[in-house]
Amino acid sequence: EGRSSSHRGNIYCPEGVRNLGWLGYYIGQNTILRELKLQQLGVYFSGSNTRPFFKWVNQNRFIQEIKFYRINLFAGDIFQSLRPFFENNNNLSELEVYGCNFGVGSARQLSLAIQACGKISLKSVRLSNSQLGEAPLVDIIQSLSMHPQLEKLGLISMNAGRKECTKALTNLLRSTTTRLEELNLCNNDIGDEGLDALV
């Protein structure tokens, strides 16, 4: 606080709790904003400092795409804090997580957030280049089966070639609750056995 907020290209980087709270307020009141991308540039999305930000963001019902880039989620509660946003925003159609470091708790929170999304809205989920264990990834894949409108799924460089992950993906593809049209599994070392199971 006491410092002016900074801009890095087209990225707004709030400095201090007060600016972050005001940013959340204006996001929450905005009816035109369609995409929200959160990136960790000196802002740590955890703890009491960010509660005002999430409180206001949770009131937005118009954002269609939310993206999380290069955020350290080990000690964070970002997905839990945004649960009301996921539950109540029926316009949300796209979720992307890129280059994030997960703890087991954060992965579970993401899975619950996906489950909480409106069953008629979520159409695209992309997870890439994020450190995540096998069991949490399986949990996330299983939560996707609850979304009948899902059209695109990307699990890129997520080590999804492990046996349990391949099994979870196989069950998802067999599910009659999905309209999946695009599946991106680049850089996962699926192997012949895994490919046979998916086919």
Disulfide bonds with the S-S distance in Angstrom:
none
